[in-house]
């Protein structure tokens, strides 16, 4: 996938008000590393795994420089990268505890808004 198409895909799939990313590398996106929430500390692992892009959140300004053209670093937002976790945990609980009643909240807890 082309980098711009990938960025559009991430933004729309995560329903993000905006995403931040490093300079484009000029390479196609074939392998993606992901860490929901604040996962900048795993950037070296994503690079070692030869990922073309790494999607996480809470990347500080100077940390973007650490990608150094080796990988497309994408900060898609903390809430945005974690929002589907509740569904995954619900599925796991249903598999392990078939008679357990699960109620999922409908409340959005994202304190960040975009203009």
Buried (B, 14 or more C-beta within 10 A) or exposed (E): BEBEEBBEEBBEEBEBBEBBBBEEBEBEBEEBBBBBEBBBEBBEEBBEEEBBBBBBBEBEEEBBEBBEEBBBBBBBBBBBBBBEEEEEEEEEEEEEEEEEEEEEEEEEEEEEEEE
